[in-house]
Amino acid sequence: MTNWDLIPIVPYLLMTPIHGLFGCVYAYAVKLAVDDETYRTFCKKQCESFDVLMKYCGYDPNEDDDSKPKE
């Protein structure tokens, strides 16, 4: 693998901060549009969907690597 093989992922890496910014603006817009209880439900659902995505990618957010005994 050479450095030239990594060129196709550069646009996606540049888009990541933009997606994060739009995600923050969207969450803030939802907070302004709904009452506090509905917003907390929205945040809880977002966290649950993020946990499912992370588990699908192979990372368990509930698993702590530091708690495992070292051999």
PDB file of N, H, CA, C and O in Angstrom:
ATOM      1  N   MET A   1       0.850  -1.180   0.000  1.00  0.00           N
ATOM      2  CA  MET A   1       0.000   0.000   0.000  1.00  0.00           C
ATOM      3  C   MET A   1       0.893   1.239   0.000  1.00  0.00           C
ATOM      4  O   MET A   1       1.820   1.353   0.802  1.00  0.00           O
ATOM      5  N   THR A   2       0.610   2.127  -0.877  1.00  0.00           N
ATOM      6  H   THR A   2      -0.143   2.035  -1.529  1.00  0.00           H
ATOM      7  CA  THR A   2       1.360   3.376  -0.948  1.00  0.00           C
ATOM      8  C   THR A   2       0.487   4.519  -0.451  1.00  0.00           C
ATOM      9  O   THR A   2      -0.705   4.354  -0.194  1.00  0.00           O
ATOM     10  N   ASN A   3       1.110   5.669  -0.325  1.00  0.00           N
ATOM     11  H   ASN A   3       2.078   5.803  -0.534  1.00  0.00           H
ATOM     12  CA  ASN A   3       0.346   6.844   0.103  1.00  0.00           C
ATOM     13  C   ASN A   3      -0.712   7.229  -0.922  1.00  0.00           C
ATOM     14  O   ASN A   3      -1.734   7.814  -0.565  1.00  0.00           O
ATOM     15  N   TRP A   4      -0.479   6.908  -2.193  1.00  0.00           N
ATOM     16  H   TRP A   4       0.352   6.433  -2.483  1.00  0.00           H
ATOM     17  CA  TRP A   4      -1.440   7.242  -3.236  1.00  0.00           C
ATOM     18  C   TRP A   4      -2.725   6.432  -3.100  1.00  0.00           C
ATOM     19  O   TRP A   4      -3.770   6.838  -3.609  1.00  0.00           O
ATOM     20  N   ASP A   5      -2.655   5.286  -2.415  1.00  0.00           N
ATOM     21  H   ASP A   5      -1.807   4.956  -2.001  1.00  0.00           H
ATOM     22  CA  ASP A   5      -3.859   4.477  -2.215  1.00  0.00           C
ATOM     23  C   ASP A   5      -4.833   5.139  -1.248  1.00  0.00           C
ATOM     24  O   ASP A   5      -6.021   4.816  -1.245  1.00  0.00           O
ATOM     25  N   LEU A   6      -4.337   6.063  -0.429  1.00  0.00           N
ATOM     26  H   LEU A   6      -3.372   6.325  -0.432  1.00  0.00           H
ATOM     27  CA  LEU A   6      -5.179   6.719   0.568  1.00  0.00           C
ATOM     28  C   LEU A   6      -5.885   7.964   0.025  1.00  0.00           C
ATOM     29  O   LEU A   6      -6.746   8.521   0.706  1.00  0.00           O
ATOM     30  N   ILE A   7      -5.544   8.403  -1.166  1.00  0.00           N
ATOM     31  H   ILE A   7      -4.844   7.951  -1.719  1.00  0.00           H
ATOM     32  CA  ILE A   7      -6.124   9.620  -1.746  1.00  0.00           C
ATOM     33  C   ILE A   7      -7.656   9.586  -1.800  1.00  0.00           C
ATOM     34  O   ILE A   7      -8.271  10.611  -1.505  1.00  0.00           O
ATOM     35  N   PRO A   8      -8.313   8.471  -2.159  1.00  0.00           N
ATOM     36  CA  PRO A   8      -9.781   8.497  -2.254  1.00  0.00           C
ATOM     37  C   PRO A   8     -10.499   8.792  -0.940  1.00  0.00           C
ATOM     38  O   PRO A   8     -11.655   9.215  -0.976  1.00  0.00           O
ATOM     39  N   ILE A   9      -9.864   8.586   0.230  1.00  0.00           N
ATOM     40  H   ILE A   9      -8.926   8.242   0.259  1.00  0.00           H
ATOM     41  CA  ILE A   9     -10.569   8.841   1.488  1.00  0.00           C
ATOM     42  C   ILE A   9     -10.441  10.285   1.948  1.00  0.00           C
ATOM     43  O   ILE A   9     -11.120  10.682   2.895  1.00  0.00           O
ATOM     44  N   VAL A  10      -9.590  11.086   1.306  1.00  0.00           N
ATOM     45  H   VAL A  10      -9.038  10.763   0.536  1.00  0.00           H
ATOM     46  CA  VAL A  10      -9.374  12.466   1.740  1.00  0.00           C
ATOM     47  C   VAL A  10     -10.668  13.283   1.745  1.00  0.00           C
ATOM     48  O   VAL A  10     -10.914  13.982   2.728  1.00  0.00           O
ATOM     49  N   PRO A  11     -11.512  13.237   0.705  1.00  0.00           N
ATOM     50  CA  PRO A  11     -12.758  14.021   0.771  1.00  0.00           C
ATOM     51  C   PRO A  11     -13.654  13.621   1.945  1.00  0.00           C
ATOM     52  O   PRO A  11     -14.318  14.471   2.538  1.00  0.00           O
ATOM     53  N   TYR A  12     -13.671  12.335   2.278  1.00  0.00           N
ATOM     54  H   TYR A  12     -13.131  11.644   1.796  1.00  0.00           H
ATOM     55  CA  TYR A  12     -14.494  11.892   3.403  1.00  0.00           C
ATOM     56  C   TYR A  12     -13.939  12.408   4.721  1.00  0.00           C
ATOM     57  O   TYR A  12     -14.706  12.764   5.615  1.00  0.00           O
ATOM     58  N   LEU A  13     -12.627  12.455   4.854  1.00  0.00           N
ATOM     59  H   LEU A  13     -12.003  12.166   4.127  1.00  0.00           H
ATOM     60  CA  LEU A  13     -12.026  12.999   6.067  1.00  0.00           C
ATOM     61  C   LEU A  13     -12.314  14.489   6.198  1.00  0.00           C
ATOM     62  O   LEU A  13     -12.507  14.991   7.306  1.00  0.00           O
ATOM     63  N   LEU A  14     -12.344  15.190   5.083  1.00  0.00           N
ATOM     64  H   LEU A  14     -12.187  14.782   4.183  1.00  0.00           H
ATOM     65  CA  LEU A  14     -12.651  16.616   5.120  1.00  0.00           C
ATOM     66  C   LEU A  14     -14.120  16.871   5.431  1.00  0.00           C
ATOM     67  O   LEU A  14     -14.461  17.904   6.006  1.00  0.00           O
ATOM     68  N   MET A  15     -14.995  15.935   5.054  1.00  0.00           N
ATOM     69  H   MET A  15     -14.717  15.095   4.587  1.00  0.00           H
ATOM     70  CA  MET A  15     -16.426  16.106   5.297  1.00  0.00           C
ATOM     71  C   MET A  15     -16.802  15.817   6.744  1.00  0.00           C
ATOM     72  O   MET A  15     -17.847  16.276   7.206  1.00  0.00           O
ATOM     73  N   THR A  16     -15.978  15.069   7.469  1.00  0.00           N
ATOM     74  H   THR A  16     -15.130  14.696   7.094  1.00  0.00           H
ATOM     75  CA  THR A  16     -16.318  14.677   8.835  1.00  0.00           C
ATOM     76  C   THR A  16     -16.583  15.879   9.742  1.00  0.00           C
ATOM     77  O   THR A  16     -17.603  15.882  10.432  1.00  0.00           O
ATOM     78  N   PRO A  17     -15.720  16.901   9.780  1.00  0.00           N
ATOM     79  CA  PRO A  17     -16.036  18.064  10.629  1.00  0.00           C
ATOM     80  C   PRO A  17     -17.308  18.784  10.196  1.00  0.00           C
ATOM     81  O   PRO A  17     -18.037  19.323  11.028  1.00  0.00           O
ATOM     82  N   ILE A  18     -17.569  18.791   8.898  1.00  0.00           N
ATOM     83  H   ILE A  18     -16.976  18.353   8.222  1.00  0.00           H
ATOM     84  CA  ILE A  18     -18.784  19.443   8.400  1.00  0.00           C
ATOM     85  C   ILE A  18     -20.015  18.693   8.892  1.00  0.00           C
ATOM     86  O   ILE A  18     -20.994  19.315   9.305  1.00  0.00           O
ATOM     87  N   HIS A  19     -19.976  17.365   8.853  1.00  0.00           N
ATOM     88  H   HIS A  19     -19.181  16.860   8.518  1.00  0.00           H
ATOM     89  CA  HIS A  19     -21.100  16.584   9.369  1.00  0.00           C
ATOM     90  C   HIS A  19     -21.278  16.811  10.870  1.00  0.00           C
ATOM     91  O   HIS A  19     -22.407  16.891  11.355  1.00  0.00           O
ATOM     92  N   GLY A  20     -20.185  16.915  11.596  1.00  0.00           N
ATOM     93  H   GLY A  20     -19.268  16.850  11.201  1.00  0.00           H
ATOM     94  CA  GLY A  20     -20.269  17.190  13.028  1.00  0.00           C
ATOM     95  C   GLY A  20     -20.914  18.536  13.304  1.00  0.00           C
ATOM     96  O   GLY A  20     -21.733  18.665  14.214  1.00  0.00           O
ATOM     97  N   LEU A  21     -20.545  19.537  12.518  1.00  0.00           N
ATOM     98  H   LEU A  21     -19.880  19.432  11.778  1.00  0.00           H
ATOM     99  CA  LEU A  21     -21.120  20.871  12.679  1.00  0.00           C
ATOM    100  C   LEU A  21     -22.619  20.861  12.393  1.00  0.00           C
ATOM    101  O   LEU A  21     -23.402  21.430  13.153  1.00  0.00           O
ATOM    102  N   PHE A  22     -23.021  20.211  11.291  1.00  0.00           N
ATOM    103  H   PHE A  22     -22.385  19.749  10.674  1.00  0.00           H
ATOM    104  CA  PHE A  22     -24.447  20.129  10.977  1.00  0.00           C
ATOM    105  C   PHE A  22     -25.206  19.333  12.033  1.00  0.00           C
ATOM    106  O   PHE A  22     -26.356  19.647  12.338  1.00  0.00           O
ATOM    107  N   GLY A  23     -24.568  18.301  12.595  1.00  0.00           N
ATOM    108  H   GLY A  23     -23.633  18.046  12.347  1.00  0.00           H
ATOM    109  CA  GLY A  23     -25.202  17.524  13.660  1.00  0.00           C
ATOM    110  C   GLY A  23     -25.464  18.379  14.886  1.00  0.00           C
ATOM    111  O   GLY A  23     -26.519  18.269  15.511  1.00  0.00           O
ATOM    112  N   CYS A  24     -24.499  19.238  15.237  1.00  0.00           N
ATOM    113  H   CYS A  24     -23.642  19.327  14.730  1.00  0.00           H
ATOM    114  CA  CYS A  24     -24.671  20.129  16.390  1.00  0.00           C
ATOM    115  C   CYS A  24     -25.771  21.151  16.141  1.00  0.00           C
ATOM    116  O   CYS A  24     -26.585  21.421  17.024  1.00  0.00           O
ATOM    117  N   VAL A  25     -25.795  21.716  14.949  1.00  0.00           N
ATOM    118  H   VAL A  25     -25.133  21.497  14.231  1.00  0.00           H
ATOM    119  CA  VAL A  25     -26.833  22.698  14.606  1.00  0.00           C
ATOM    120  C   VAL A  25     -28.208  22.044  14.636  1.00  0.00           C
ATOM    121  O   VAL A  25     -29.172  22.640  15.118  1.00  0.00           O
ATOM    122  N   TYR A  26     -28.299  20.816  14.122  1.00  0.00           N
ATOM    123  H   TYR A  26     -27.515  20.333  13.731  1.00  0.00           H
ATOM    124  CA  TYR A  26     -29.576  20.096  14.116  1.00  0.00           C
ATOM    125  C   TYR A  26     -30.043  19.820  15.546  1.00  0.00           C
ATOM    126  O   TYR A  26     -31.210  20.035  15.870  1.00  0.00           O
ATOM    127  N   ALA A  27     -29.130  19.342  16.402  1.00  0.00           N
ATOM    128  H   ALA A  27     -28.182  19.167  16.139  1.00  0.00           H
ATOM    129  CA  ALA A  27     -29.506  19.052  17.790  1.00  0.00           C
ATOM    130  C   ALA A  27     -29.945  20.328  18.506  1.00  0.00           C
ATOM    131  O   ALA A  27     -30.897  20.299  19.285  1.00  0.00           O
ATOM    132  N   TYR A  28     -29.266  21.443  18.254  1.00  0.00           N
ATOM    133  H   TYR A  28     -28.492  21.466  17.621  1.00  0.00           H
ATOM    134  CA  TYR A  28     -29.650  22.700  18.887  1.00  0.00           C
ATOM    135  C   TYR A  28     -31.006  23.180  18.368  1.00  0.00           C
ATOM    136  O   TYR A  28     -31.801  23.730  19.131  1.00  0.00           O
ATOM    137  N   ALA A  29     -31.273  22.979  17.089  1.00  0.00           N
ATOM    138  H   ALA A  29     -30.628  22.533  16.469  1.00  0.00           H
ATOM    139  CA  ALA A  29     -32.569  23.364  16.527  1.00  0.00           C
ATOM    140  C   ALA A  29     -33.689  22.539  17.145  1.00  0.00           C
ATOM    141  O   ALA A  29     -34.768  23.061  17.424  1.00  0.00           O
ATOM    142  N   VAL A  30     -33.435  21.255  17.359  1.00  0.00           N
ATOM    143  H   VAL A  30     -32.559  20.831  17.132  1.00  0.00           H
ATOM    144  CA  VAL A  30     -34.439  20.405  18.014  1.00  0.00           C
ATOM    145  C   VAL A  30     -34.666  20.887  19.437  1.00  0.00           C
ATOM    146  O   VAL A  30     -35.805  20.926  19.902  1.00  0.00           O
ATOM    147  N   LYS A  31     -33.591  21.255  20.138  1.00  0.00           N
ATOM    148  H   LYS A  31     -32.665  21.224  19.760  1.00  0.00           H
ATOM    149  CA  LYS A  31     -33.727  21.734  21.519  1.00  0.00           C
ATOM    150  C   LYS A  31     -34.584  22.997  21.577  1.00  0.00           C
ATOM    151  O   LYS A  31     -35.395  23.156  22.489  1.00  0.00           O
ATOM    152  N   LEU A  32     -34.408  23.886  20.614  1.00  0.00           N
ATOM    153  H   LEU A  32     -33.749  23.757  19.873  1.00  0.00           H
ATOM    154  CA  LEU A  32     -35.199  25.116  20.598  1.00  0.00           C
ATOM    155  C   LEU A  32     -36.656  24.864  20.225  1.00  0.00           C
ATOM    156  O   LEU A  32     -37.539  25.620  20.630  1.00  0.00           O
ATOM    157  N   ALA A  33     -36.910  23.811  19.458  1.00  0.00           N
ATOM    158  H   ALA A  33     -36.192  23.197  19.129  1.00  0.00           H
ATOM    159  CA  ALA A  33     -38.251  23.583  18.923  1.00  0.00           C
ATOM    160  C   ALA A  33     -39.163  22.797  19.856  1.00  0.00           C
ATOM    161  O   ALA A  33     -40.384  22.892  19.737  1.00  0.00           O
ATOM    162  N   VAL A  34     -38.599  22.025  20.781  1.00  0.00           N
ATOM    163  H   VAL A  34     -37.607  21.949  20.877  1.00  0.00           H
ATOM    164  CA  VAL A  34     -39.429  21.145  21.603  1.00  0.00           C
ATOM    165  C   VAL A  34     -39.206  21.428  23.083  1.00  0.00           C
ATOM    166  O   VAL A  34     -38.293  22.160  23.465  1.00  0.00           O
ATOM    167  N   ASP A  35     -40.061  20.830  23.904  1.00  0.00           N
ATOM    168  H   ASP A  35     -40.802  20.236  23.594  1.00  0.00           H
ATOM    169  CA  ASP A  35     -39.923  21.010  25.342  1.00  0.00           C
ATOM    170  C   ASP A  35     -38.778  20.130  25.869  1.00  0.00           C
ATOM    171  O   ASP A  35     -38.231  19.306  25.136  1.00  0.00           O
ATOM    172  N   ASP A  36     -38.429  20.314  27.131  1.00  0.00           N
ATOM    173  H   ASP A  36     -38.873  20.984  27.726  1.00  0.00           H
ATOM    174  CA  ASP A  36     -37.258  19.665  27.722  1.00  0.00           C
ATOM    175  C   ASP A  36     -37.380  18.141  27.737  1.00  0.00           C
ATOM    176  O   ASP A  36     -36.410  17.445  27.437  1.00  0.00           O
ATOM    177  N   GLU A  37     -38.556  17.616  28.082  1.00  0.00           N
ATOM    178  H   GLU A  37     -39.343  18.181  28.326  1.00  0.00           H
ATOM    179  CA  GLU A  37     -38.731  16.163  28.158  1.00  0.00           C
ATOM    180  C   GLU A  37     -38.580  15.504  26.783  1.00  0.00           C
ATOM    181  O   GLU A  37     -37.959  14.448  26.665  1.00  0.00           O
ATOM    182  N   THR A  38     -39.140  16.120  25.759  1.00  0.00           N
ATOM    183  H   THR A  38     -39.644  16.978  25.855  1.00  0.00           H
ATOM    184  CA  THR A  38     -39.009  15.587  24.400  1.00  0.00           C
ATOM    185  C   THR A  38     -37.554  15.634  23.940  1.00  0.00           C
ATOM    186  O   THR A  38     -37.077  14.715  23.275  1.00  0.00           O
ATOM    187  N   TYR A  39     -36.850  16.714  24.299  1.00  0.00           N
ATOM    188  H   TYR A  39     -37.237  17.461  24.839  1.00  0.00           H
ATOM    189  CA  TYR A  39     -35.437  16.828  23.917  1.00  0.00           C
ATOM    190  C   TYR A  39     -34.599  15.742  24.590  1.00  0.00           C
ATOM    191  O   TYR A  39     -33.706  15.172  23.964  1.00  0.00           O
ATOM    192  N   ARG A  40     -34.881  15.454  25.857  1.00  0.00           N
ATOM    193  H   ARG A  40     -35.607  15.917  26.365  1.00  0.00           H
ATOM    194  CA  ARG A  40     -34.138  14.389  26.553  1.00  0.00           C
ATOM    195  C   ARG A  40     -34.414  13.027  25.909  1.00  0.00           C
ATOM    196  O   ARG A  40     -33.509  12.199  25.806  1.00  0.00           O
ATOM    197  N   THR A  41     -35.644  12.791  25.478  1.00  0.00           N
ATOM    198  H   THR A  41     -36.379  13.464  25.561  1.00  0.00           H
ATOM    199  CA  THR A  41     -35.974  11.550  24.773  1.00  0.00           C
ATOM    200  C   THR A  41     -35.221  11.476  23.446  1.00  0.00           C
ATOM    201  O   THR A  41     -34.704  10.420  23.079  1.00  0.00           O
ATOM    202  N   PHE A  42     -35.161  12.596  22.729  1.00  0.00           N
ATOM    203  H   PHE A  42     -35.581  13.453  23.026  1.00  0.00           H
ATOM    204  CA  PHE A  42     -34.415  12.661  21.468  1.00  0.00           C
ATOM    205  C   PHE A  42     -32.940  12.324  21.693  1.00  0.00           C
ATOM    206  O   PHE A  42     -32.362  11.540  20.940  1.00  0.00           O
ATOM    207  N   CYS A  43     -32.329  12.911  22.725  1.00  0.00           N
ATOM    208  H   CYS A  43     -32.798  13.548  23.336  1.00  0.00           H
ATOM    209  CA  CYS A  43     -30.913  12.656  23.013  1.00  0.00           C
ATOM    210  C   CYS A  43     -30.681  11.196  23.396  1.00  0.00           C
ATOM    211  O   CYS A  43     -29.681  10.596  23.003  1.00  0.00           O
ATOM    212  N   LYS A  44     -31.615  10.629  24.165  1.00  0.00           N
ATOM    213  H   LYS A  44     -32.428  11.117  24.483  1.00  0.00           H
ATOM    214  CA  LYS A  44     -31.479   9.228  24.564  1.00  0.00           C
ATOM    215  C   LYS A  44     -31.537   8.315  23.340  1.00  0.00           C
ATOM    216  O   LYS A  44     -30.746   7.378  23.228  1.00  0.00           O
ATOM    217  N   LYS A  45     -32.462   8.582  22.430  1.00  0.00           N
ATOM    218  H   LYS A  45     -33.105   9.343  22.522  1.00  0.00           H
ATOM    219  CA  LYS A  45     -32.573   7.773  21.206  1.00  0.00           C
ATOM    220  C   LYS A  45     -31.315   7.917  20.340  1.00  0.00           C
ATOM    221  O   LYS A  45     -30.853   6.940  19.751  1.00  0.00           O
ATOM    222  N   GLN A  46     -30.767   9.127  20.263  1.00  0.00           N
ATOM    223  H   GLN A  46     -31.143   9.921  20.742  1.00  0.00           H
ATOM    224  CA  GLN A  46     -29.545   9.337  19.494  1.00  0.00           C
ATOM    225  C   GLN A  46     -28.383   8.543  20.093  1.00  0.00           C
ATOM    226  O   GLN A  46     -27.594   7.949  19.358  1.00  0.00           O
ATOM    227  N   CYS A  47     -28.277   8.530  21.416  1.00  0.00           N
ATOM    228  H   CYS A  47     -28.918   9.012  22.013  1.00  0.00           H
ATOM    229  CA  CYS A  47     -27.212   7.768  22.078  1.00  0.00           C
ATOM    230  C   CYS A  47     -27.380   6.272  21.834  1.00  0.00           C
ATOM    231  O   CYS A  47     -26.400   5.563  21.603  1.00  0.00           O
ATOM    232  N   GLU A  48     -28.620   5.795  21.884  1.00  0.00           N
ATOM    233  H   GLU A  48     -29.416   6.371  22.072  1.00  0.00           H
ATOM    234  CA  GLU A  48     -28.864   4.370  21.637  1.00  0.00           C
ATOM    235  C   GLU A  48     -28.487   3.993  20.205  1.00  0.00           C
ATOM    236  O   GLU A  48     -27.880   2.945  19.982  1.00  0.00           O
ATOM    237  N   SER A  49     -28.838   4.832  19.241  1.00  0.00           N
ATOM    238  H   SER A  49     -29.331   5.683  19.423  1.00  0.00           H
ATOM    239  CA  SER A  49     -28.499   4.515  17.851  1.00  0.00           C
ATOM    240  C   SER A  49     -26.989   4.590  17.631  1.00  0.00           C
ATOM    241  O   SER A  49     -26.442   3.825  16.838  1.00  0.00           O
ATOM    242  N   PHE A  50     -26.315   5.505  18.324  1.00  0.00           N
ATOM    243  H   PHE A  50     -26.760   6.127  18.968  1.00  0.00           H
ATOM    244  CA  PHE A  50     -24.861   5.587  18.215  1.00  0.00           C
ATOM    245  C   PHE A  50     -24.205   4.344  18.812  1.00  0.00           C
ATOM    246  O   PHE A  50     -23.229   3.836  18.258  1.00  0.00           O
ATOM    247  N   ASP A  51     -24.731   3.845  19.942  1.00  0.00           N
ATOM    248  H   ASP A  51     -25.524   4.258  20.391  1.00  0.00           H
ATOM    249  CA  ASP A  51     -24.204   2.620  20.548  1.00  0.00           C
ATOM    250  C   ASP A  51     -24.362   1.426  19.611  1.00  0.00           C
ATOM    251  O   ASP A  51     -23.457   0.599  19.499  1.00  0.00           O
ATOM    252  N   VAL A  52     -25.504   1.334  18.939  1.00  0.00           N
ATOM    253  H   VAL A  52     -26.240   2.006  19.029  1.00  0.00           H
ATOM    254  CA  VAL A  52     -25.726   0.241  17.983  1.00  0.00           C
ATOM    255  C   VAL A  52     -24.715   0.331  16.845  1.00  0.00           C
ATOM    256  O   VAL A  52     -24.155  -0.682  16.427  1.00  0.00           O
ATOM    257  N   LEU A  53     -24.484   1.537  16.347  1.00  0.00           N
ATOM    258  H   LEU A  53     -24.939   2.360  16.686  1.00  0.00           H
ATOM    259  CA  LEU A  53     -23.517   1.729  15.265  1.00  0.00           C
ATOM    260  C   LEU A  53     -22.110   1.346  15.711  1.00  0.00           C
ATOM    261  O   LEU A  53     -21.379   0.701  14.960  1.00  0.00           O
ATOM    262  N   MET A  54     -21.726   1.734  16.919  1.00  0.00           N
ATOM    263  H   MET A  54     -22.320   2.258  17.529  1.00  0.00           H
ATOM    264  CA  MET A  54     -20.385   1.413  17.416  1.00  0.00           C
ATOM    265  C   MET A  54     -20.222  -0.091  17.625  1.00  0.00           C
ATOM    266  O   MET A  54     -19.163  -0.645  17.330  1.00  0.00           O
ATOM    267  N   LYS A  55     -21.256  -0.751  18.130  1.00  0.00           N
ATOM    268  H   LYS A  55     -22.116  -0.301  18.370  1.00  0.00           H
ATOM    269  CA  LYS A  55     -21.183  -2.207  18.296  1.00  0.00           C
ATOM    270  C   LYS A  55     -21.086  -2.897  16.945  1.00  0.00           C
ATOM    271  O   LYS A  55     -20.386  -3.901  16.812  1.00  0.00           O
ATOM    272  N   TYR A  56     -21.776  -2.375  15.945  1.00  0.00           N
ATOM    273  H   TYR A  56     -22.344  -1.559  16.053  1.00  0.00           H
ATOM    274  CA  TYR A  56     -21.702  -2.935  14.594  1.00  0.00           C
ATOM    275  C   TYR A  56     -20.284  -2.805  14.033  1.00  0.00           C
ATOM    276  O   TYR A  56     -19.816  -3.671  13.294  1.00  0.00           O
ATOM    277  N   CYS A  57     -19.614  -1.719  14.392  1.00  0.00           N
ATOM    278  H   CYS A  57     -19.994  -1.015  14.992  1.00  0.00           H
ATOM    279  CA  CYS A  57     -18.237  -1.500  13.921  1.00  0.00           C
ATOM    280  C   CYS A  57     -17.210  -2.260  14.752  1.00  0.00           C
ATOM    281  O   CYS A  57     -16.022  -2.239  14.427  1.00  0.00           O
ATOM    282  N   GLY A  58     -17.642  -2.930  15.815  1.00  0.00           N
ATOM    283  H   GLY A  58     -18.606  -2.948  16.078  1.00  0.00           H
ATOM    284  CA  GLY A  58     -16.730  -3.747  16.599  1.00  0.00           C
ATOM    285  C   GLY A  58     -16.280  -3.131  17.906  1.00  0.00           C
ATOM    286  O   GLY A  58     -15.408  -3.688  18.573  1.00  0.00           O
ATOM    287  N   TYR A  59     -16.845  -2.003  18.292  1.00  0.00           N
ATOM    288  H   TYR A  59     -17.554  -1.551  17.750  1.00  0.00           H
ATOM    289  CA  TYR A  59     -16.464  -1.355  19.541  1.00  0.00           C
ATOM    290  C   TYR A  59     -17.657  -1.374  20.480  1.00  0.00           C
ATOM    291  O   TYR A  59     -18.743  -0.911  20.133  1.00  0.00           O
ATOM    292  N   ASP A  60     -17.444  -1.916  21.675  1.00  0.00           N
ATOM    293  H   ASP A  60     -16.562  -2.293  21.957  1.00  0.00           H
ATOM    294  CA  ASP A  60     -18.512  -1.957  22.672  1.00  0.00           C
ATOM    295  C   ASP A  60     -18.282  -0.820  23.660  1.00  0.00           C
ATOM    296  O   ASP A  60     -17.316  -0.872  24.422  1.00  0.00           O
ATOM    297  N   PRO A  61     -19.131   0.204  23.677  1.00  0.00           N
ATOM    298  CA  PRO A  61     -18.914   1.343  24.565  1.00  0.00           C
ATOM    299  C   PRO A  61     -19.032   0.987  26.044  1.00  0.00           C
ATOM    300  O   PRO A  61     -18.538   1.726  26.895  1.00  0.00           O
ATOM    301  N   ASN A  62     -19.674  -0.127  26.360  1.00  0.00           N
ATOM    302  H   ASN A  62     -20.075  -0.727  25.668  1.00  0.00           H
ATOM    303  CA  ASN A  62     -19.807  -0.530  27.757  1.00  0.00           C
ATOM    304  C   ASN A  62     -18.622  -1.355  28.232  1.00  0.00           C
ATOM    305  O   ASN A  62     -18.493  -1.628  29.426  1.00  0.00           O
ATOM    306  N   GLU A  63     -17.759  -1.753  27.309  1.00  0.00           N
ATOM    307  H   GLU A  63     -17.864  -1.531  26.340  1.00  0.00           H
ATOM    308  CA  GLU A  63     -16.607  -2.567  27.663  1.00  0.00           C
ATOM    309  C   GLU A  63     -15.439  -1.650  28.002  1.00  0.00           C
ATOM    310  O   GLU A  63     -15.089  -0.766  27.220  1.00  0.00           O
ATOM    311  N   ASP A  64     -14.842  -1.864  29.164  1.00  0.00           N
ATOM    312  H   ASP A  64     -15.127  -2.583  29.799  1.00  0.00           H
ATOM    313  CA  ASP A  64     -13.726  -1.036  29.607  1.00  0.00           C
ATOM    314  C   ASP A  64     -12.446  -1.852  29.512  1.00  0.00           C
ATOM    315  O   ASP A  64     -12.303  -2.856  30.210  1.00  0.00           O
ATOM    316  N   ASP A  65     -11.522  -1.442  28.666  1.00  0.00           N
ATOM    317  H   ASP A  65     -11.638  -0.626  28.099  1.00  0.00           H
ATOM    318  CA  ASP A  65     -10.277  -2.186  28.479  1.00  0.00           C
ATOM    319  C   ASP A  65      -9.390  -2.144  29.718  1.00  0.00           C
ATOM    320  O   ASP A  65      -8.614  -3.070  29.955  1.00  0.00           O
ATOM    321  N   ASP A  66      -9.497  -1.076  30.514  1.00  0.00           N
ATOM    322  H   ASP A  66     -10.128  -0.324  30.322  1.00  0.00           H
ATOM    323  CA  ASP A  66      -8.646  -0.957  31.694  1.00  0.00           C
ATOM    324  C   ASP A  66      -9.072  -1.890  32.816  1.00  0.00           C
ATOM    325  O   ASP A  66      -8.270  -2.184  33.703  1.00  0.00           O
ATOM    326  N   SER A  67     -10.309  -2.361  32.798  1.00  0.00           N
ATOM    327  H   SER A  67     -10.960  -2.122  32.078  1.00  0.00           H
ATOM    328  CA  SER A  67     -10.798  -3.209  33.884  1.00  0.00           C
ATOM    329  C   SER A  67     -10.357  -4.658  33.729  1.00  0.00           C
ATOM    330  O   SER A  67     -10.487  -5.450  34.662  1.00  0.00           O
ATOM    331  N   LYS A  68      -9.838  -5.007  32.556  1.00  0.00           N
ATOM    332  H   LYS A  68      -9.733  -4.364  31.798  1.00  0.00           H
ATOM    333  CA  LYS A  68      -9.393  -6.380  32.343  1.00  0.00           C
ATOM    334  C   LYS A  68      -8.057  -6.597  33.049  1.00  0.00           C
ATOM    335  O   LYS A  68      -7.188  -5.727  33.010  1.00  0.00           O
ATOM    336  N   PRO A  69      -7.888  -7.746  33.692  1.00  0.00           N
ATOM    337  CA  PRO A  69      -6.600  -8.002  34.347  1.00  0.00           C
ATOM    338  C   PRO A  69      -5.488  -8.162  33.317  1.00  0.00           C
ATOM    339  O   PRO A  69      -5.654  -8.822  32.292  1.00  0.00           O
ATOM    340  N   LYS A  70      -4.365  -7.548  33.614  1.00  0.00           N
ATOM    341  H   LYS A  70      -4.230  -7.012  34.447  1.00  0.00           H
ATOM    342  CA  LYS A  70      -3.231  -7.638  32.701  1.00  0.00           C
ATOM    343  C   LYS A  70      -2.396  -8.850  33.051  1.00  0.00           C
ATOM    344  O   LYS A  70      -2.144  -9.138  34.221  1.00  0.00           O
ATOM    345  N   GLU A  71      -1.977  -9.545  32.030  1.00  0.00           N
ATOM    346  H   GLU A  71      -2.182  -9.312  31.079  1.00  0.00           H
ATOM    347  CA  GLU A  71      -1.194 -10.760  32.252  1.00  0.00           C
ATOM    348  C   GLU A  71       0.269 -10.514  32.003  1.00  0.00           C
ATOM    349  O   GLU A  71       1.081 -11.428  32.142  1.00  0.00           O
TER     350      GLU A  71
END
